[in-house]
Amino acid sequence: MHDARENPSMLPRAILILLGAALFLDIPASRAYNEHSAWTAQLGKLLFHGIHEIYGLPLSFTLFEVISYALAGLITIRWGVQRSRFWLILALSACLVPLACALGTLTGVLRGNTLALAFSQLHFVPMIPVWMIIGYYLGMQPALLQKAARILFWVCIWRSVYALYVFLIVYDGRMGAREYLIDHASSSFLALALAYAGFQAFTQRGNHGKLLAYAGAFGLMLWPYILNDRRTSFVGLMAALVLVPFILPRGMRLRLRSTFRWALLAAVFLISYKVVYSKAPANLGATSSGSSVIGVENLDYRQIENYNLMIGVIERPLLGLGFGTRFPQAVPLPDISFSFELFDAIPHNTLLYLWTFAGPFGIAGLMTASCFMMLVITRVGQLARTKRELLLAFLGLVGVTQWGMYVSFDMGLLESRSSMLVGVFAGGLFPVYGRILLEQSYAKYQESLRPGPAAVQSEQPFGLSPSLQWQRPQTGAARTHI
């Protein structure tokens, strides 16, 4: 009989195919590869453009959204009635931001705001709970999460090869005044793939062939990642490296202190250099003080935008402006409606966006959901007993820090593929954590039935090198499913 974890059935196969297609294709509106017309963007219209626009059906959704909703609906119908504590915690944390946005929409409509504009502002926010549910389903069989990570890795290898072709052949090896090489969101994909390749290379030091293969893949992806020049992603990756020791098992953390110090020092230097000398015009969260408004000509677009958002917070500090309206223009923004019609309704900084339109409830919902995810990631990493569990915790950490920076300094809440990745690699860890706790409880029960002290021995799980071993009780506990 085949193992379902290695031979996914129809539903998980459909999820993995959608994940791969969403990462492989480009969203035309993101202007992937600048002036170069990529065939991946042309095909991407079928998945990411409105169904009404492409297929003529009266639906204001994309095919990606419809399929995502359908998959999450099937999962909820099949498993949504379970009483698992971690399912309920995930459902609560996943719905916090959409609930805050629903409250902001209600208060806005009661004030006379436009419901159609509110729909445009919040179009992709439901993708957060949708993909958290899908991620939870994949995490019920951790092998599926590992397959998702492999898909991400191989798609990013392809994206890197194509990006380097565009850079070397189409751009003649010069970026010129171009702001990015691929598009904004691709840096988040590449950061996760770099984390996967780096982890695999580090844990395959005894196998020189695999070590060289993963190291080569890391170098291949690093080049377009740097050329894509997204400072939010650089800062997110540095944040993940700083937080890595907190998610490692204690024994591994002690053994890797020296290695981590040198790696962190090198990473901080390189990423800081890129952030300082980046050509990207985005100003990372900088807001204007009242005195600086005097010299408006010295402010960049993001500073003016952030200042105007804070004026909106001051105007409506308790419930926010409510969705369905545009934020105030205390300092007029340059009119870019020719390329982005809702430039004065959907700002770049979606952290301030939530605060301005949904009030303190929006910020509280986002921060609470993020804390739940980070808590689960940390516990999975600290209690990890296998290479797979530690890999998934590491990918979850990188995914959440990338998403957090993208939400804080760009349109992270409104980018469906970013919600997809954080849903898969953070939401998927909730059942993994539940599985670990169940197995620990079972192991303690088994140990309590044995006479004498518990036998403790060193283990080398999933091919980890001896320097990465850690301690855990030797038990005969069978794996159980959440």
C-alpha positions in Angstrom: 0.0 0.0 0.0 1.3 3.4 -0.9 2.0 6.0 1.8 -0.4 8.9 1.4 2.3 11.3 2.7 4.5 10.4 -0.3 1.7 10.0 -2.8 -0.6 13.0 -2.3 -4.3 12.5 -3.1 -6.3 14.7 -5.4 -6.9 17.6 -3.0 -3.2 18.1 -1.9 -2.1 17.6 -5.4 -4.4 20.4 -6.6 -3.0 22.6 -3.8 0.6 22.0 -4.8 -0.2 22.5 -8.5 -1.8 25.9 -7.7 1.1 26.8 -5.5 3.6 26.0 -8.3 1.6 27.8 -11.0 1.2 30.9 -8.9 4.9 31.1 -8.2 5.9 30.2 -11.8 3.7 32.7 -13.6 4.0 36.5 -13.2 1.3 39.0 -12.5 1.1 41.4 -15.5 0.1 44.4 -13.2 3.4 44.0 -11.4 5.4 44.9 -14.6 7.7 41.9 -14.3 11.0 42.4 -16.0 10.2 46.0 -16.8 10.1 46.7 -20.5 10.7 43.0 -21.4 7.5 41.2 -22.3 7.9 37.9 -20.5 5.7 34.9 -21.7 5.2 34.0 -18.0 3.4 37.4 -17.5 1.3 36.8 -20.6 0.1 33.4 -19.3 -0.2 35.0 -15.8 -3.2 37.0 -17.1 -5.2 33.8 -17.1 -4.6 33.2 -13.4 -4.2 36.7 -12.0 -6.5 39.0 -14.0 -10.2 39.4 -13.3 -12.4 36.7 -14.5 -14.8 39.3 -16.0 -11.9 40.8 -17.9 -10.4 37.6 -19.3 -13.4 35.2 -19.5 -16.3 37.6 -19.7 -18.1 36.0 -16.7 -19.7 38.4 -14.2 -17.3 37.8 -11.4 -15.0 40.5 -9.8 -12.4 37.9 -8.8 -9.3 36.3 -10.3 -9.1 32.6 -11.2 -6.4 32.3 -8.5 -8.8 33.6 -5.9 -11.7 31.4 -7.0 -9.6 28.2 -6.9 -8.1 29.2 -3.5 -11.6 29.8 -2.0 -12.8 26.5 -3.4 -9.9 24.6 -1.9 -10.2 26.3 1.5 -14.0 25.6 1.4 -13.4 21.9 0.7 -11.0 21.7 3.6 -13.3 23.5 6.0 -16.2 21.3 5.1 -14.1 18.2 5.6 -12.1 19.2 8.7 -13.6 22.5 9.9 -15.8 20.9 12.5 -12.9 19.3 14.4 -12.3 20.4 18.0 -8.5 20.5 17.8 -7.2 23.4 19.9 -4.6 24.3 17.2 -7.3 24.4 14.5 -9.3 26.9 16.6 -6.2 29.0 17.4 -5.3 29.1 13.7 -8.8 30.0 12.8 -8.9 32.8 15.3 -5.5 34.3 14.3 -6.2 34.0 10.6 -9.4 35.9 10.8 -8.2 38.8 13.0 -7.1 41.0 10.2 -10.2 40.3 8.0 -12.5 40.9 11.0 -10.8 44.2 11.7 -11.2 45.2 8.0 -14.9 44.1 8.1 -15.4 46.4 11.1 -13.6 49.2 9.3 -15.9 48.7 6.3 -19.0 48.7 8.4 -18.0 52.0 10.2 -17.1 53.5 6.8 -20.3 52.6 5.2 -22.3 54.0 8.1 -20.4 57.3 7.6 -21.4 57.4 3.9 -18.2 55.8 2.4 -18.4 53.9 -0.9 -18.8 50.1 -0.6 -17.4 49.5 -4.1 -14.2 51.4 -3.2 -14.0 49.4 0.1 -14.2 46.2 -2.0 -11.3 47.4 -4.2 -9.2 48.3 -1.1 -9.7 44.9 0.6 -9.9 42.6 -2.4 -7.0 40.4 -1.4 -7.2 40.5 2.4 -9.3 37.3 2.6 -6.4 35.4 1.1 -4.7 35.5 4.5 -7.3 33.2 6.2 -7.9 31.2 3.0 -4.2 30.2 2.7 -3.8 29.7 6.5 -6.5 27.1 6.3 -4.8 25.5 3.2 -1.5 25.6 5.0 -3.0 23.9 8.1 -4.3 21.1 5.8 -0.8 20.6 4.3 0.8 20.7 7.8 -1.4 17.7 8.9 1.0 15.7 6.7 4.4 17.4 7.0 5.7 15.6 4.0 3.3 17.8 1.9 4.9 21.0 3.4 8.3 19.6 2.4 7.0 19.1 -1.1 5.7 22.7 -1.2 9.2 23.8 -0.2 10.8 21.8 -3.0 8.4 23.2 -5.5 9.3 26.7 -4.3 13.0 25.9 -4.6 12.8 24.5 -8.2 10.5 27.3 -9.4 13.0 29.9 -8.0 15.8 28.1 -9.8 13.9 28.6 -13.0 13.0 32.2 -12.1 16.7 32.9 -11.4 17.8 31.4 -14.7 15.2 33.4 -16.6 16.0 36.6 -14.7 19.7 36.2 -15.5 18.9 35.7 -19.2 16.9 38.9 -19.1 19.7 40.8 -17.3 22.6 39.5 -19.4 20.9 39.3 -22.9 18.0 41.7 -22.9 19.6 44.4 -20.6 23.2 43.8 -21.8 24.3 43.2 -18.3 23.3 46.7 -17.0 20.4 47.6 -14.8 20.6 51.3 -15.7 17.8 53.3 -14.1 15.6 50.2 -13.6 14.2 49.9 -10.1 14.1 46.0 -10.1 15.0 43.0 -12.2 12.0 40.8 -11.8 9.3 42.4 -9.6 8.7 43.3 -6.0 7.3 40.1 -4.7 9.9 37.8 -6.3 12.5 38.8 -3.7 10.3 37.2 -1.0 10.2 34.0 -3.1 13.9 34.0 -3.6 14.6 34.7 0.1 12.6 31.6 1.0 14.4 29.5 -1.7 17.8 30.8 -0.5 16.8 29.7 3.1 15.9 26.3 1.8 19.2 25.9 -0.2 21.3 27.3 2.6 19.7 24.9 5.2 20.1 21.9 2.9 23.8 22.8 2.2 24.6 23.2 5.9 23.0 19.9 6.9 24.6 18.0 4.0 28.2 18.7 4.9 28.9 14.9 5.0 27.7 14.5 1.4 30.0 16.6 -0.8 27.9 16.1 -4.0 24.7 17.4 -2.4 26.7 20.1 -0.6 28.1 21.5 -3.9 24.7 21.2 -5.6 22.9 23.2 -3.0 25.7 25.7 -2.6 25.7 26.2 -6.4 21.9 26.7 -6.4 22.3 29.2 -3.5 24.8 31.2 -5.6 22.6 31.1 -8.7 19.6 32.5 -6.8 21.7 35.0 -4.8 22.7 36.9 -7.9 19.2 37.9 -9.2 18.1 38.3 -5.6 20.7 41.1 -5.2 19.9 42.6 -8.6 16.2 42.7 -7.8 17.2 45.3 -5.1 14.3 45.1 -2.7 15.4 46.6 0.6 12.3 45.3 2.4 13.4 41.8 1.6 17.0 42.5 2.6 15.9 43.7 6.0 13.5 40.8 6.4 16.2 38.3 5.7 18.5 40.0 8.2 15.7 39.9 10.8 15.3 36.2 10.2 19.1 35.6 10.7 19.0 37.6 14.0 16.1 35.4 15.2 17.5 32.0 14.1 19.1 31.2 17.5 15.7 31.6 19.2 14.1 28.8 17.1 16.9 26.2 17.4 16.9 23.3 19.8 19.1 24.1 22.8 21.8 21.5 22.1 22.2 22.7 18.5 22.2 26.4 19.6 25.1 25.8 21.9 27.1 23.9 19.3 26.6 26.6 16.6 27.4 29.7 18.6 30.7 30.4 16.9 29.4 29.6 13.4 26.3 31.8 13.9 28.4 34.8 15.1 30.5 34.9 12.0 27.6 34.2 9.6 25.5 36.9 11.3 28.4 39.4 11.1 28.9 38.8 7.4 25.2 38.9 6.7 24.6 42.2 8.6 27.5 43.8 6.8 26.4 42.7 3.3 22.7 43.5 3.8 23.4 46.8 5.5 25.6 47.7 2.6 22.9 46.9 0.1 20.2 48.8 2.1 22.4 51.9 2.3 23.5 51.9 -1.3 20.3 50.5 -2.9 18.8 52.4 -5.8 15.2 51.6 -4.8 13.3 54.8 -4.0 11.3 53.3 -1.2 11.9 54.9 2.1 11.7 52.2 4.8 8.9 53.4 7.0 10.2 57.0 7.3 7.5 59.5 8.3 7.7 63.2 8.2 7.7 65.4 11.3 5.8 68.6 11.2 8.9 70.7 10.8 10.1 68.7 7.8 6.9 69.5 5.9 8.2 73.0 5.3 10.6 71.6 2.7 8.1 69.5 0.8 10.4 69.4 -2.2 12.9 67.4 -0.1 10.4 64.7 0.7 10.1 61.6 -1.4 6.7 60.0 -2.4 6.7 57.5 0.4 7.4 60.1 3.1 4.5 62.3 1.9 2.2 59.3 1.7 3.1 58.2 5.3 2.6 61.7 6.6 -0.9 61.9 5.0 -1.7 58.5 6.5 -0.8 59.7 10.0 -3.0 62.7 9.5 -5.8 60.3 8.9 -5.0 58.5 12.1 -5.1 61.8 14.0 -8.5 62.7 12.4 -10.1 59.3 13.4 -8.0 57.8 16.2 -10.6 55.3 17.6 -12.2 53.6 14.7 -10.2 54.9 11.7 -11.4 56.5 8.6 -13.3 53.4 7.6 -12.8 51.7 4.2 -14.5 53.1 1.2 -12.9 56.5 1.2 -9.5 58.0 0.3 -6.9 59.1 2.9 -6.4 62.9 3.4 -4.0 64.9 1.3 -2.5 67.3 3.8 0.5 67.4 1.6 -0.6 66.7 -2.0 0.8 63.6 -3.6 2.0 63.6 -7.2 -0.8 62.4 -9.4 0.1 58.9 -10.6 -3.5 57.8 -11.5 -2.4 57.2 -15.0 -0.6 54.0 -13.8 -2.3 53.4 -10.4 -5.9 54.7 -10.3 -6.3 54.2 -6.5 -3.0 55.7 -5.5 -4.8 57.9 -2.9 -6.9 55.0 -1.5 -4.4 52.2 -1.4 -1.0 53.3 0.0 2.3 51.4 -0.2 2.6 51.0 3.6 -0.1 48.6 4.5 0.8 48.7 8.2 -0.2 52.4 8.3 -3.0 51.6 5.9 -4.6 49.3 8.5 -4.1 51.9 11.2 -5.5 54.7 9.2 -8.6 52.9 7.9 -9.3 50.2 10.5 -8.0 52.1 13.6 -6.3 50.4 16.6 -8.3 47.2 15.9 -6.5 46.8 12.6 -3.0 47.1 14.1 -4.0 44.9 17.1 -5.3 42.2 14.7 -2.2 42.2 12.6 0.2 42.1 15.6 -1.8 39.4 17.4 -1.8 37.2 14.3 1.9 37.7 13.8 2.7 36.9 17.4 0.7 33.6 17.2 2.6 32.6 14.1 6.0 33.5 15.6 5.2 31.6 18.9 4.3 28.5 17.0 7.4 28.8 14.7 9.7 29.2 17.8 8.2 26.2 19.6 8.4 23.9 16.6 12.0 24.8 16.1 13.0 24.4 19.7 11.2 21.1 20.0 12.3 19.8 16.6 13.6 16.2 16.5 14.0 15.7 12.8 15.7 17.7 10.0 12.3 18.1 8.4 10.7 19.8 11.4 13.7 22.1 11.8 13.7 23.0 8.1 9.9 23.8 8.2 10.5 26.0 11.3 13.3 27.9 9.5 11.2 28.4 6.4 8.3 29.6 8.6 10.6 32.2 10.3 11.9 33.5 6.9 8.4 33.6 5.5 7.0 35.5 8.4 9.8 38.1 8.5 9.6 38.6 4.8 5.9 39.0 4.9 6.1 41.3 8.0 8.6 43.7 6.3 6.5 43.6 3.1 3.4 44.5 5.0 5.1 47.2 7.0 6.8 49.0 4.1 4.9 47.9 0.9 1.6 46.4 -0.2 2.2 43.1 1.5 -1.5 42.7 2.6 -2.7 43.2 -0.9 -0.2 40.8 -2.7 -2.0 37.4 -2.9 1.1 35.3 -3.4 2.8 36.7 -0.2 -0.4 35.7 1.7 -0.1 32.3 0.0 3.4 31.7 1.2 3.0 32.9 4.8 -0.2 30.8 4.9 1.6 27.6 3.8 4.8 27.9 5.8 3.4 29.6 8.9 -0.1 28.2 9.0 1.2 24.8 8.2 3.2 24.7 11.4 0.2 24.8 13.7 -0.6 21.1 13.2 3.1 20.2 13.3 3.3 21.8 16.7 0.2 19.9 17.8 1.8 16.6 16.6 5.0 17.3 18.5 3.1 18.0 21.7 1.0 14.8 21.3 4.1 12.7 20.7 5.8 14.2 23.7 2.8 13.5 25.9 2.7 9.9 24.6 6.4 9.5 25.2 6.2 10.7 28.8 3.3 8.3 29.4 5.3 5.4 28.0 8.3 6.4 30.1 6.2 6.5 33.2 5.2 2.9 32.6 8.9 1.7 32.5 10.8 0.9 35.7 14.0 2.8 36.4 15.4 6.0 34.8 14.5 6.9 31.3 17.0 6.0 28.7 18.5 9.0 27.0 20.7 8.8 24.0 22.0 10.9 21.2 20.3 10.7 17.8 21.2 11.6 14.3 17.8 12.3 12.6 17.3 12.5 8.8 21.0 12.5 8.0 22.1 15.5 10.2 25.9 15.6 10.7 27.1 14.7 14.2 27.8 18.3 15.1 24.0 19.0 14.8 22.9 16.2 17.0 20.7 16.9 20.1 19.2 14.9 22.9 15.7 13.5 23.2 14.3 10.5 25.1 14.4 7.2 23.2 10.8 5.9 23.0 8.8 3.8 20.8 6.1 6.4 20.3 4.3 6.0 17.1 3.6 9.1 15.0 0.0 10.3 15.3 -2.0 12.7 13.2 -3.7 15.9 14.3 
